[in-house]
Amino acid sequence: MNTTGLTFGPIPSRRLGQSLGINNTLLPKACSYNCAYCQAGRSHYLEIERRAFFSPQEIYKAVSKAIQNAEKEGVEINYLSFVPDGEPTLDIQLGESIRLLKTLGKRIAVFTNASLIWRPEVRADLALADWVSLKFDAVLETAWRRTDRPQKYLSLPLIMDGALAFARQFRGALVTETMLCADLNDMPENLTATAEYIATLSPSVAYLGVPTRPPLEKWALPPDEAILTQAFAIFAARIPKVELMVGYPPPAYQPGNDAERDIPAILAVHPIREAEMQDYLTKGGYSGDVLERLLHKGIIKKTAYAGEEFWLRVM
């Protein structure tokens, strides 16, 4: 299998410092959700059965090479992060990959939508990581289905029970993430129920986010400021540490030695603002010809959202 794009970055993370991303599912997007706000594009086929994508040895080799390249350029890597364009726990070999990567002496993070956490084997795989983010946008059925648009056989109560079981056994850092969208999951009754449930998980931090990059559905918009303030107050009344993420991180993407390979890999997971892209090209000593070639090949595209211009991977 072609492993081009299996790793991306290191990229700046609000939560993890410099994070080397691992796209362990790759294209076409493999996911159990089709979130209205997703910045990685549509899930054309929703799946919940785990399968093999890349061998743990392939992932280890790609990550080792990326670490070596970063060290040559004097770039520190704080975390190796499983944050694919789809759902990382669909990878049936996730646990073995984590075990291999731990021999590199780096901390491991996994960003999961938690949809498969009702499975004991998924909880066992996630327990091997040092830092795990569980996504809970809603715990009321209607809001969950409207916002996350899950695979039809998934059960929200089963997912919630699985997450509780995981939280009780996990010895690493557990955080949660809730993406708020206007008129989808920002109603007071859902905010209250979701905050009360997340409190039972005892996360070290509960993150509240809003769409800041082009979403899958143009109507998946951030709530207004009054609703965001209300959401923060509801969560903060029940959870010791809540952080609201509503802005952009600084443009600090670290260029590698092959921009035509690295840019599409980053864009598959993280659309990049025009200012961030220009910063990336300048730091790497690249000209705009790189973007022109990728545009001509139909690999990337440019779009406008919320008054900003963004570069995206063509799905």
C-alpha positions in Angstrom: 0.0 0.0 0.0 1.2 3.5 -0.8 2.2 5.1 2.5 2.6 8.7 1.1 0.8 11.0 3.5 0.7 8.6 6.4 2.4 11.2 8.6 2.1 14.9 8.5 3.7 17.8 10.3 4.9 18.4 13.0 2.0 20.9 13.3 1.2 23.2 16.2 -1.5 22.0 18.6 -3.2 24.0 21.3 -3.3 21.0 23.5 -0.1 19.0 22.6 2.6 21.4 21.5 4.3 20.2 18.4 2.4 17.1 17.2 3.4 14.7 14.5 0.2 13.6 12.9 -0.5 10.0 11.9 -3.2 9.4 9.3 -3.6 5.7 9.9 -6.8 5.3 7.8 -6.0 7.6 4.8 -8.2 8.1 1.8 -10.9 7.3 0.9 -12.1 8.6 4.3 -13.1 5.7 6.6 -15.4 6.9 9.4 -18.4 5.9 11.5 -19.7 9.5 11.6 -20.6 12.0 8.8 -20.4 15.1 11.0 -22.1 18.1 9.6 -19.1 20.3 10.6 -16.3 18.0 9.5 -13.4 19.7 7.9 -12.0 16.5 6.3 -14.9 16.0 3.8 -17.8 13.6 3.4 -17.8 10.0 4.7 -19.1 8.3 1.5 -19.4 5.0 3.3 -20.0 4.8 7.0 -18.4 1.8 8.7 -18.2 0.4 12.2 -16.3 -2.9 11.5 -12.6 -2.7 12.3 -10.2 -3.6 9.6 -6.5 -3.3 8.6 -5.2 -0.3 6.8 -1.4 -0.1 7.2 0.7 -2.6 9.0 2.2 -1.4 12.3 5.6 -1.9 10.7 4.7 0.5 7.9 3.5 3.1 10.4 6.6 2.7 12.5 8.9 3.1 9.5 7.1 6.3 8.3 7.0 7.8 11.8 10.7 7.0 12.5 11.6 8.7 9.2 9.5 11.8 10.1 11.1 12.0 13.5 14.6 11.8 12.0 13.7 14.6 9.5 12.4 16.8 12.2 15.5 16.3 14.4 17.7 17.3 11.4 15.7 20.5 11.1 15.9 21.1 14.9 12.1 20.7 15.4 11.0 19.2 18.6 8.1 16.7 18.6 6.0 16.5 21.8 3.5 13.9 20.7 2.8 11.3 18.0 -0.9 11.8 17.4 -3.3 9.5 15.7 -5.6 12.1 14.1 -6.6 10.8 10.7 -9.2 12.2 8.3 -11.5 9.4 9.5 -11.8 7.4 12.8 -8.5 6.0 14.1 -10.1 3.1 16.1 -11.4 1.6 12.9 -7.8 0.4 12.5 -7.8 -3.1 14.0 -4.0 -2.9 14.4 -4.1 0.4 16.3 -2.9 -1.2 19.6 0.1 -2.9 18.0 1.0 0.3 16.3 1.0 2.2 19.6 3.2 -0.5 21.2 5.7 -0.2 18.4 5.8 3.6 18.4 6.3 3.8 22.2 9.8 2.3 21.6 10.6 5.6 19.9 10.4 7.4 23.3 7.6 9.7 22.3 4.2 10.2 24.0 1.2 8.9 22.1 -2.1 10.7 21.6 -5.3 9.5 20.0 -8.2 11.7 18.9 -11.3 9.5 18.6 -15.0 10.2 18.1 -15.6 7.4 20.7 -18.1 5.7 18.5 -16.5 2.3 18.9 -15.5 2.6 22.6 -18.3 0.2 23.6 -16.0 -2.6 22.3 -13.6 -4.0 24.9 -10.8 -4.4 22.4 -11.1 -0.7 21.4 -10.8 0.3 25.0 -7.8 -1.9 25.4 -6.1 -0.3 22.4 -6.8 3.2 23.6 -5.5 2.4 27.1 -2.0 2.0 25.6 -1.9 5.7 24.7 -0.7 8.5 27.0 -3.4 11.0 26.0 -6.9 10.4 24.6 -9.5 12.8 23.4 -13.1 11.5 23.3 -15.6 13.5 21.3 -19.1 14.0 22.7 -21.1 16.7 20.8 -24.4 15.6 22.2 -25.9 13.0 24.5 -29.5 13.6 23.5 -30.4 11.3 20.6 -31.9 13.8 18.3 -29.0 16.3 18.7 -26.5 13.5 18.3 -28.0 12.2 15.1 -28.5 15.7 13.7 -24.9 16.8 14.4 -22.7 13.7 14.1 -24.9 11.7 11.6 -23.7 8.3 12.8 -23.7 5.0 11.1 -27.2 3.7 11.5 -26.4 0.7 13.8 -24.5 2.7 16.4 -26.1 3.1 19.8 -25.6 6.3 21.8 -26.3 4.7 25.2 -23.8 1.9 24.4 -21.2 4.4 23.4 -21.8 6.4 26.6 -21.5 3.3 28.8 -18.3 2.3 27.0 -16.7 5.7 27.5 -17.5 5.5 31.3 -15.9 2.1 31.5 -12.8 3.4 29.7 -12.6 6.5 31.9 -12.5 4.4 35.0 -9.6 2.2 33.8 -7.5 4.7 31.8 -4.3 5.9 33.6 -3.3 8.5 31.1 -4.6 12.0 30.4 -8.3 12.0 29.3 -9.9 15.0 27.7 -13.2 15.5 25.9 -14.1 17.7 22.9 -17.5 19.1 22.1 -18.1 20.9 18.8 -20.9 23.4 19.0 -23.0 24.2 15.9 -25.9 26.7 15.7 -29.3 25.1 15.9 -27.8 21.5 15.9 -26.6 20.8 19.4 -26.5 24.2 21.1 -29.9 24.0 22.8 -29.7 24.4 26.6 -31.2 21.0 27.3 -28.5 19.3 25.2 -25.7 21.4 26.6 -26.8 20.6 30.2 -27.2 16.9 29.5 -23.9 16.7 27.7 -22.0 18.6 30.4 -23.5 16.4 33.1 -22.5 13.3 31.3 -19.0 14.5 30.5 -18.6 15.4 34.2 -19.0 11.7 35.0 -15.9 11.0 32.8 -13.8 13.3 35.0 -11.7 14.6 32.1 -8.6 16.7 32.8 -10.0 19.3 30.4 -13.4 19.6 28.6 -12.8 21.5 25.4 -15.6 23.4 23.6 -15.0 24.2 20.0 -16.8 25.8 17.1 -16.3 25.4 13.3 -13.5 27.8 12.3 -12.5 26.1 9.0 -14.7 25.2 6.1 -17.2 22.6 7.3 -18.7 19.7 5.3 -22.1 21.4 5.3 -22.1 25.2 4.7 -25.0 25.5 7.2 -22.9 24.1 10.0 -22.2 27.4 11.6 -20.8 28.5 15.0 -23.4 29.6 17.6 -23.5 33.3 18.4 -21.5 34.8 21.3 -24.4 34.7 23.8 -24.9 31.0 23.2 -21.2 30.3 23.5 -21.1 32.1 26.8 -24.1 30.1 28.0 -22.5 26.9 26.9 -19.2 27.7 28.7 -21.2 28.6 31.9 -23.2 25.3 31.8 -20.0 23.2 31.4 -17.9 25.2 33.9 -20.6 24.8 36.6 -20.2 21.0 36.3 -16.6 20.3 35.2 -13.5 21.7 37.0 -11.6 22.7 33.8 -13.3 23.9 30.6 -11.5 25.6 27.7 -13.2 27.3 24.8 -11.4 27.1 21.5 -12.8 29.6 19.1 -9.8 31.1 17.3 -7.0 30.0 15.1 -3.7 28.7 16.4 -0.6 30.7 15.2 0.6 29.9 11.7 3.5 27.6 12.6 3.3 24.6 10.4 6.8 23.1 10.0 7.8 22.6 6.4 9.4 19.2 5.5 11.7 18.5 2.6 9.0 17.5 0.1 6.2 20.1 -0.1 4.3 18.4 -2.9 4.0 15.3 -0.6 3.5 17.1 2.7 0.9 19.8 1.8 -1.8 17.3 0.6 -1.1 15.1 3.7 -1.7 18.1 6.1 -4.7 19.3 4.1 -6.4 15.9 4.3 -6.9 16.5 8.0 -6.3 20.3 8.6 -7.4 22.8 6.0 -4.9 25.7 6.0 -5.7 29.4 6.0 -4.0 31.4 3.3 -1.8 33.2 5.9 -0.7 29.9 7.3 0.1 28.5 3.8 2.2 31.5 2.9 4.1 31.2 6.2 4.7 27.5 5.5 6.1 28.2 2.0 8.3 31.0 3.2 9.8 29.0 6.0 10.5 26.1 3.6 11.9 28.3 0.9 9.2 27.2 -1.6 7.7 29.2 -4.3 4.0 29.4 -5.2 4.7 27.0 -8.0 4.2 24.1 -5.6 0.5 25.1 -5.1 0.0 25.7 -8.8 1.2 22.2 -9.6 -1.0 20.6 -7.0 -3.9 22.7 -8.2 -3.3 21.6 -11.8 -3.2 18.0 -10.7 -6.6 18.4 -9.0 -5.1 17.4 -5.6 -5.9 20.6 -3.7 -8.3 23.5 -4.0 -9.0 26.9 -2.5 -12.2 28.1 -1.0 -13.6 31.0 1.1 -15.2 30.6 4.5 -16.2 33.2 7.2 -14.2 35.9 5.4 -11.0 33.9 5.1 -9.4 32.0 2.3 -8.5 28.3 2.9 -6.6 25.6 1.1 -8.2 22.1 1.2 -7.4 18.6 0.0 -9.7 17.5 -2.8 -11.6 14.4 -1.6 
